[in-house]
Amino acid sequence: MPETHATDRQLSGVRSLLRLWPYVRPVRRRLATAAFVAVIASCLSLVIPLVLKWIVDGPVAGRDTRGVLLGALMLLGLGVAEALLFGLRRWLVARPLSWVEASMRADLYRHLQRLPVAFHDRWPSGQLLSRGTTDLMMVRMFLAFPLTFLLVNGVTIVVGFVILLVQQWTLGLVLLAPAIPLVIICKIFETRYSKVARLSQDQVGDITTVVEESVLGIRIIKGFGRHRSQALAFRELSGRLRSTELVKARLLAGIWAVITTIPELAIGAALVLGTVQVADGHLSAGTLVAFLSTALALRWPVESIGFLLAISQDASTATQRYFEVIDVAEESDAAAPAGSAGSAGSAGSAGSAGSAAVPALVGATAFAGMVDGGTTDGGTAGAGTAAGSPARAGTPDADTAGTAPVPAPAPSPTGGLRFEGVEFRYPDAAPGTPPVLGGIDLHIRSGETLALVGATGSGKTTLTGLVPRLHEITGGRITLDGHDITAMPRERLRELVSVAFEEPTLFSASVGENIRMGDAGADDDALRRALATAQADFVHQLPHGPDTQVGEQGLSLSGGQRQRLALARAVVGRPRFLVLDDPLSALDVHTEALVEAALRRVLAETTALVIAHRPSTVLLADRVALLSDGRIAAVGTHHELLQSNAEYAWLMSGAEGDGTR
C-alpha cells in the first residue's frame, strides 16, 4: 500500500470519527447538555482567581477578617459547585454512551451474520473479535472524554486567556508565546501516533486469533505436545505488541513532557516579570496573584492536549477498523448477472439491501405457494412448519423406527433441483485461473436422491455449497422446481434447503437448541423424530436429556455423536430439499446401518443431494453423479457406473478396500 500523505491521514481520521454521527445522533441532546455542564464547571474554576484578587486587594490589604471569611466561603462554594457539575456531566454521559457502544456492537454482529462465506474464509476470527470488543471500548472512551473535553478545554483556554489579557496584556502575551510551537509539535505527534496506534490494534487482533485457536485446539496441542511451540509463538506476538506499546508510551511521554515544560517556562517568565512590575508599583499584588492563579488553572487544559489527542487517535483507528467490516457488501437477494460473482449488497447498509430485495420477495411469495402445495404464507415461514415448509400431504406425522417406508413421489421432469451450465470460481482467485467448477449440468428430479461422488479436491463440497447460496455462482443458474434460486430471498431459500456439513458444528447451547436451529418452530415430537432418524437416542441418557448443555463446539461429545446431532438438525424440519455432505463418515458400521435405515424414510419425502465416499452411502441414492476435475463426468446408477466408468469403479474399490461396506 503506498504511503499516504500526513494531511490525508489526518483528514481520513476525522472522516472516520464523523461516521459515528448516526450512532451519536439519537443521544446528541444529552451529550450536548453534558458538554454545556462541563463548560460551566470549567469556567467556574476561572472565577476562583478573580475572587482571590478581591480578597488580596480588599479584605487582606484592609485587614478585614469578615471579608476574608466571606471570600473563603465563596471559594468553598465555587469548588463544591464545580465538583457537583462535573459529577452531573459523568452521570449524563454514562447511559447514552453505553447505548452507543451496545448499538455498534449489535450492528457489527448482525452484519457479520449477513456477510458471504468468502469473507469469513479470509478474515481471522480474532481480528473480528477485537473489532467488536477492544475497538468499541476505545470508541466509547473517545465519546466520554476527548469528544467533550477537547471542546471544554478549548473554551476554557480561550476564556482564560481573555481574562489574562484583560488583567495584564503584557504578561498575557508572554503566556501566549508558546502557542505556535505547541500546535506544530501536536501536529507531528498526531501523525506519528496514528501509525503506531493502528499497528497496535492490528497486533491485538492477531493475539486474539492465536488465543482463540489455542483454546479451541487444546486437544491437538496437548496430543502432539506442542504447548511449548505455541507458547513461543504467543510470546513472539506478545513481544511485538509490547514493543509497539512502548513506542506509543515514548511518544506520549515525549508530547506530555514538551506540553508540560514549555507552558511552565512561560509561567516562570511571567512570574518574574510580574514580580518586577509589582515592585515598581505598576501592578497590584492581588492582580499578580489572580494572574498566576488563572495561568495555573489553565495548566490542565493545556497539558491534557497530548492525552486527549492520543485517545482520539486510538478511537480514529478503531473506528476505521470497525467500518472496514461494516463497509463490506452483505449477501444480496437480487439476482446475479450472468458471468458475475453475484450481486453485491449495499455497502454496509441493510436498509438498501432490504429495499432491493422487495421485487424478489414478491416473486418468492408465489414460488412458496407452488412448492408448498398451492398455498402461500405471504413469503414467510408458516407457524409450526418444518424449516419453513409444511409436511407434504399424505406424509405420516411420525417417523419412528418400525414405521413402513413412505413411497417416493413420482419423479417430475421439470421439478426438483437443477444445475444448468453452472460455473464457479472463488472471488479472490487470480484473473485467468480456471474455474473450480465448470459447465455443471445436472438434474435431480423431484423426490429423487442423487449421490455425488468424486476424488478429494474435485469440488463436491463447493458444489453443494452453491445450493443454499453459501457461495455465488459465476455462471449458469440453479433452480428449485424451476425457479432460479437468485430470484428468491436467501431467508426463504434456506428455509426450503436444509444442510448437514461434513464437519459437524455445535454451539454452546442445549442439545435441543442446537437441533432446533434447523427449524425454530419444531415441537418436542419433531425433536424426538429427528433424534430417532439420526440414531441419537444417547441424548435421552444425558444428565438433562435434550436440555443438556453440550459446551463450546460440542467438544464434550464424541465425533460420531456430534455428527448425528448435526444430521438431526438437518432433518428436524422435514425439508423440501436436503443437502448432505458425507453425513455418516464418523459413524461405526453398526450405527451407520441403523442411521441409513431411518434416513431412507426421510429421503423418500424429499429431494436430496448427498456427497458420498462409501458404497453404503451411495446405495441410499436413486442415481449417482461422478464429479471429476470440477465437471460432471458420468451419471447413472451405482451398478451402471461400476461397469461403465473406470474412475468410479476405482473410487468405490478404494472405499471397499478401506473397510467400508
Residue, then its C-alpha position, 0 to 999 in steps of 0.5 A: m500500500p503506498e504511503t499516504h500523505a500526513t494531511d490525508r491521514q489526518l483528514s481520513g481520521v476525522r472522516s472516520l470519527l464523523r461516521l459515528w454521527p448516526y450512532v451519536r445522533p439519537v443521544r446528541r441532546r444529552l451529550a450536548t447538555a453534558a458538554f454545556v455542564a462541563v463548560i460551566a464547571s470549567c469556567l467556574s474554576l476561572v472565577i476562583p482567581l478573580v475572587l482571590k484578587w478581591i480578597v488580596d486587594g480588599p479584605v487582606a490589604g484592609r485587614d478585614t477578617r469578615g471579608v476574608l471569611l466571606g471570600a473563603l466561603m465563596l471559594l468553598g462554594l465555587g469548588v463544591a459547585e464545580a465538583l457537583l457539575f462535573g459529577l452531573r456531566r459523568w452521570l449524563v454521559a454514562r447511559p447514552l454512551s453505553w447505548v452507543e457502544a451496545s448499538m455498534r456492537a449489535d450492528l457489527y454482529r448482525h452484519l457479520q451474520r449477513l456477510p458471504v462465506a468468502f469473507h469469513d474464509r479470509w478474515p481471522s476470527g480474532q481480528l473480528l473479535s477485537r473489532g467488536t470488543t477492544d475497538l468499541m471500548m476505545v470508541r466509547m472512551f473517545l465519546a466520554f472524554p476527548l469528544t467533550f473535553l477537547l471542546v471544554n478545554g478549548v473554551t476554557i483556554v480561550v476564556g482564560f486567556v481573555i481574562l489574562l489579557v484583560q488583567q495584564w496584556t503584557l504578561g498575557l502575551v508572554l503566556l501566549a508565546p508558546a502557542i505556535p510551537l505547541v500546535i506544530i509539535c501536536k501536529i507531528f505527534e498526531t501523525r506519528y501516533s496514528k501509525v503506531a496506534r493502528l499497528s497496535q490494534d492490528q497486533v491485538g487482533d492477531i493475539t486474539t486469533v492465536v488465543e482463540e485457536s489455542v483454546l479451541g485446539i487444546r486437544i491437538i496441542k496437548g496430543f502432539g505436545r506442542h504447548r511449548s511451540q505455541a507458547l513461543a509463538f504467543r510470546e513472539l506476538s506478545g513481544r511485538l505488541r509490547s514493543t509497539e506499546l512502548v513506542k506509543a508510551r515514548l511518544l506520549a511521554g515525549i508530547w506530555a513532557v514538551i506540553t508540560t515544560i514549555p507552558e511552565l517556562a512561560i509561567g516562570a517568565a511571567l512570574v518574574l516579570g510580574t514580580v518586577q512590575v509589582a515592585d515598581g508599583h505598576l501592578s497590584a499584588g492581588t492582580l499578580v496573584a489572580f494572574l498566576s492563579t488563572a495561568l495555573a488553572l489553565r495548566w490542565p487544559v493545556e497539558s491534557i492536549g497530548f492525552l486527549l489527542a492520543i485517545s482520539q487517535d486510538a478511537s480514529t483507528a478503531t473506528q476505521r477498523y470497525f467500518e472496514v467490516i461494516d463497509v463490506a457488501e452483505e449477501s444480496d437477494a437480487a439476482a446475479p448477472a450472468g458471468s458475475a460473482g453475484s450481486a453485491g449488497s449495499a455497502g454496509s447498509a441493510g436498509s438498501a439491501g432490504s429495499a432491493a430485495v422487495p421485487a424478489l420477495v414478491g416473486a418468492t411469495a408465489f414460488a412458496g405457494m407452488v412448492d408448498g402445495g398451492t398455498t402461500d404464507g405471504g413469503t414467510a415461514g408458516a407457524g409450526t412448519a418444518a424449516g419453513s415448509p409444511a409436511r407434504a400431504g399424505t406424509p405420516d406425522a411420525d417417523t419412528a423406527g418400525t414405521a413402513p417406508v413412505p413411497a417416493p413421489a413420482p419423479s417430475p421432469t421439470g421439478g426438483l433441483r437443477f444445475e444448468g451450465v453452472e460455473f464457479r470460481y472463488p472471488d479472490a482467485a487470480p484473473g485467468t485461473p480456471p474455474v473450480l467448477g465448470g459447465i455443471d449440468l445436472h438434474i435431480r428430479s423431484g423426490e429423487t436422491l442423487a449421490l455425488v461422488g468424486a476424488t478429494g479436491s474435485g469440488k463436491t463440497t463447493l458444489t453443494g455449497l452453491v445450493p443454499r447460496l453459501h457461495e455465488i455462482t459465476g455462471g449458469r443458474i440453479t433452480l428449485d422446481g424451476h425457479d432460479i434460486t437468485a430470484m428468491p430471498r436467501e431467508r426463504l431459500r434456506e428455509l426450503v434447503s436444509v444442510a448437514f456439513e461434513e464437519p459437524t458444528l455445535f454451539s454452546a447451547s442445549v442439545g435441543e437448541n442446537i437441533r432446533m436451529g434447523d427449524a425454530g418452530a419444531d415441537d418436542d415430537a419433531l425433536r424426538r423424530a429427528l433424534a430417532t432418524a439420526q440414531a441419537d437416542f444417547v441424548h435421552q441418557l444425558p444428565h438433562g436429556p435434550d436440555t443438556q448443555v453440550g459446551e463450546q463446539g460440542l467438544s464434550l461429545s464424541g465425533g460420531q455423536r456430534q455428527r448425528l446431532a448435526l444430521a438431526r438438525a438437518v432433518v428436524g424440519r422435514p425439508r423440501f430439499l436436503v443437502l448432505d455432505d458425507p453425513l455418516s463418515a464418523l459413524d461405526v458400521h453398526t450405527e451407520a446401518l441403523v442411521e441409513a435405515a431411518l434416513r431412507r424414510v426421510l429421503a423418500e419425502t424429499t429431494a436430496l443431494v448427498i456427497a458420498h465416499r462409501p458404497s453404503t452411502v451411495l446405495l441410499a441414492d436413486r442415481v449417482a453423479l461422478l464429479s471429476d476435475g470440477r465437471i460432471a463426468a458420468v451419471g447413472t446408477h451405482h451398478e451402471l457406473l461400476q461397469s461403465n466408468a473406470e474412475y468410479a469403479w476405482l473410487m468405490s474399490g478404494a472405499e471397499g478396500d478401506g473397510t467400508r461396506 
